[in-house]
Amino acid sequence: MNRGQRGKLAMATAALGIGLLSLTGCGYINPQQTSEQYSASDGTRTDLGALQLRNFIIVSDGENKPGRVIGAVYNTSSKDVVLTIKGAEGSQTQVPVKQKSYTMLNDSTEPATLSITGAKPGAMAEVTISEDGANKNAKFMVPVLDGTIVDYKTYLPTPEPTASSTATSTETATPAATGTPTPSSTAGH
């Protein structure tokens, strides 16, 4: 091999080395996403002792309206527990979770509903969670979503009918009985 060929080989080897370093250098500088824990959904996550809350969301039509909490609660302890979720203005709901099991807050369970959401859809609401019998509690932020995303529309809390709304709808449905037509109703016929 002559001197010119060795020079070309050295330059090709150097170019290949620089190319490989530039491709693999990003992994050296930036952390791998698979080594960081995150919620792979619209919800947030947190832990409270043996309880692990995953993909928590509040589904609501408005800040001062009821909001349904959806997500999953994992209980890694050897005893049954009750998770208490406290929201805005003293609203709260409780979720029982069996030992070494999980509870999905979706259609398979009773709705976990806060009477007041505390944040507009698209914002984050602060909730406080606690486990029965434990002196620990934790605050964390939960996104509030509305029925814009079709998958969440079925989770919107429906307001309870009140006596006044029932009476109003009954009154409007009952026609007024008059024995004789009024002159204005016969005019022009």
BELUR-V478316 format. One record per residue. N is the residue number from 1. RES is the residue in one small letter. SS is DSSP state (A for helix, B for strand, O for the rest). D_FIRST is the distance of its C-alpha to the first C-alpha in Angstrom with 1 decimal. Layout:
n = [N,N]
res = [RES,RES]
ss = [SS,SS]
d_first = [D_FIRST,D_FIRST]
//
This chain:
n = [1,2,3,4,5,6,7,8,9,10,11,12,13,14,15,16,17,18,19,20,21,22,23,24,25,26,27,28,29,30,31,32,33,34,35,36,37,38,39,40,41,42,43,44,45,46,47,48,49,50,51,52,53,54,55,56,57,58,59,60,61,62,63,64,65,66,67,68,69,70,71,72,73,74,75,76,77,78,79,80,81,82,83,84,85,86,87,88,89,90,91,92,93,94,95,96,97,98,99,100,101,102,103,104,105,106,107,108,109,110,111,112,113,114,115,116,117,118,119,120,121,122,123,124,125,126,127,128,129,130,131,132,133,134,135,136,137,138,139,140,141,142,143,144,145,146,147,148,149,150,151,152,153,154,155,156,157,158,159,160,161,162,163,164,165,166,167,168,169,170,171,172,173,174,175,176,177,178,179,180,181,182,183,184,185,186,187,188,189]
res = [m,n,r,g,q,r,g,k,l,a,m,a,t,a,a,l,g,i,g,l,l,s,l,t,g,c,g,y,i,n,p,q,q,t,s,e,q,y,s,a,s,d,g,t,r,t,d,l,g,a,l,q,l,r,n,f,i,i,v,s,d,g,e,n,k,p,g,r,v,i,g,a,v,y,n,t,s,s,k,d,v,v,l,t,i,k,g,a,e,g,s,q,t,q,v,p,v,k,q,k,s,y,t,m,l,n,d,s,t,e,p,a,t,l,s,i,t,g,a,k,p,g,a,m,a,e,v,t,i,s,e,d,g,a,n,k,n,a,k,f,m,v,p,v,l,d,g,t,i,v,d,y,k,t,y,l,p,t,p,e,p,t,a,s,s,t,a,t,s,t,e,t,a,t,p,a,a,t,g,t,p,t,p,s,s,t,a,g,h]
ss = [O,O,A,A,A,A,A,A,A,A,A,A,A,A,A,A,A,A,A,A,A,A,A,A,A,A,A,A,A,O,O,O,A,A,A,O,O,O,O,O,O,O,O,B,B,B,B,B,O,O,B,B,B,B,B,B,B,B,B,B,O,O,O,O,O,O,B,B,B,B,B,B,B,B,B,O,O,O,O,O,B,B,B,B,B,B,O,A,A,A,O,B,B,B,B,B,B,O,O,O,B,B,B,B,B,O,O,O,O,O,O,B,B,B,O,O,O,O,O,O,O,O,O,B,B,B,B,B,B,B,B,O,O,O,O,O,B,B,B,B,B,B,B,B,B,O,O,O,O,A,A,A,A,O,O,O,O,O,O,O,O,O,A,A,A,A,A,A,A,A,A,A,A,O,O,O,O,O,O,O,O,O,A,A,A,A,O,O,O]
d_first = [0.0,3.8,6.8,8.2,6.2,6.7,10.1,10.9,10.2,12.4,15.0,15.3,15.8,18.3,20.1,20.4,21.8,24.2,25.3,26.1,28.0,30.0,31.0,32.1,33.4,36.7,37.6,37.1,39.3,42.0,44.1,43.9,47.0,47.4,48.1,51.1,54.4,56.1,58.7,57.0,60.1,62.6,64.2,63.7,63.5,64.9,66.0,69.4,69.4,69.2,69.5,66.4,67.1,64.6,64.4,67.8,69.2,72.7,73.8,76.6,78.2,78.8,78.9,82.6,82.5,81.8,78.2,76.9,74.3,71.6,68.7,68.3,69.7,68.2,70.3,68.4,71.5,73.9,76.9,78.0,77.8,79.0,76.7,78.7,77.2,79.0,78.6,80.3,84.0,84.5,83.4,82.0,81.1,80.5,78.1,78.7,75.6,75.9,74.2,70.6,70.7,70.2,72.3,71.1,73.0,73.2,75.5,75.8,77.7,80.6,79.5,78.7,80.2,80.7,83.9,82.2,78.4,78.2,75.4,75.0,72.6,69.1,69.8,69.4,72.5,72.9,74.2,75.2,74.6,76.4,76.8,80.4,81.4,78.4,78.8,75.4,74.8,71.9,71.7,69.0,68.5,68.8,68.0,71.1,70.5,73.0,73.3,70.9,68.3,70.0,69.0,71.0,74.1,75.7,75.6,77.6,80.9,83.9,86.9,90.0,92.9,95.7,99.4,99.7,96.8,98.4,101.9,100.5,98.8,102.0,104.2,102.1,102.1,105.9,107.6,110.7,113.7,116.1,119.2,119.5,116.9,116.7,117.6,114.1,112.5,114.9,114.7,113.1,113.4]
//
